[in-house]
Amino acid sequence: MWESLTVADVNKEELQHLRENAVLRAQEKAKEETEAKKVTKQEHKKYALEATMKLEEAERKRIEGLKEEERQKVTKELELWRSQQKDDDKQKRVQNEGELHEEVEQLKEKKREKINKTGISNEGISKTKLKDTRGHGSHSIFSENLKEEQLPAPRSAGTIKINFTPRVFPTALRESRVAEEEEWLQKQAEARRTISADLSELEDLKEEEKNPDWLKDKGNKMFAAGDYLAAVNAYNLAVRLNNKLPQLYLNRAACHLKLRNLHKAIEDSSKALELLTPPVPDNENARVKAYVRRGTAFCQLELYAEGKPNEDYFLFSYLQAILFTARLQDYEAALKIDPKNKAIEKDAEKIRHTIQGTVQNS
């Protein structure tokens, strides 16, 4: 320990000099400490940057691995889908060839029967003529020739090639509305050739992901698995690529019903009905589904409104009646297309009774 804080036998100038030197040494020491802290801080920053870069590199590799796995998975699914399409086409071709072969064989059989019947009738006529000639006892110069005359051999059977005009619709030509059917087929063909999305925004998509039919099948699989949000995303991308296919809106409406997006379900069902024109036998099932899904959405909207408090009872009753009427109209439209559907008929009858009860209560 120091005995005192002052220096003995030192004048004022020397004491001032000692103080200045002490201050300078303190400043130099503080400067050195500051520099050391600065260097340490820079080293820490460099280490943190390197660690961050390593983490980002690892994360990037992980994401690339996931993308590669998903790419391989989708490629396998696409190859499987293409092979299934080829197998289906091959099976249809074989089936058509078998049906054509059966029809040709039937025609051959009919031809043989007709030839046999013709030969038998000619033989009977010839024998009758010979008997008549012998019965009269005439001996003309032609009688000997008639006795020796033999019937000609039947004509040889041949193959007749028949070409049938292909028709997409199952109804007979005399019962079909040819103009409307051709218009529907032309609209579907143009819709499948049309790409409505800006492909510059979709450059990152794979080739199969730019196919609306592939996306529709993908959405159907996700819907069957219960992943409705993923199915909606698949249908959304397919609609961006081609907004003229009614089946995309119809399937997306089913997803919105599952997710309780009722207004969107109504919009998609209405859009599907708009695209399902003209009404022809080929799109009957699709129109029935569109009407039923829109009617179901109206029904669920009515139940949702019923569960909410509403001070204006008359306004609530009026809105409720509108929803019931809209639902009934959709179910009746579906019944016109499929009058033998007992489930739709039963639901429509329930709605009629409910509307009658609502009107009486109001």
Protein Blocks (a to p, Z undefined) as FASTA:
>chain_A
ZZbfcdehiafklmmmmmmmmmmmmmmmmmmmmmmmmmmmmmmmmmmmmmmmmmmmmmmm
mmmmmmmmmmmmmmmmmmmmmmmmmmmmmmmmmmmmmmmmmmmmmmmmmmmmmmmmmmmm
mmmmmmmmmmmmmmnopacfklmmmmmpccddddddddddddddddfbfbdfklpcfklm
mmmmmmmmmmmmpcfbdfklmmmpcfklmpmklmmmmmmmmmmnopaklmmmmmmmmmmm
occbfklmmmmmmmmmmnopaklmmmmmmmmmmmmcccdfklmmmmmmmmmmmmmmmmmm
mmmmmmpccfblmlmmmmmmmmmmmmmmmmmmmmmmmmmlmklmmmmmmmmmmmmmmmmm
ZZ
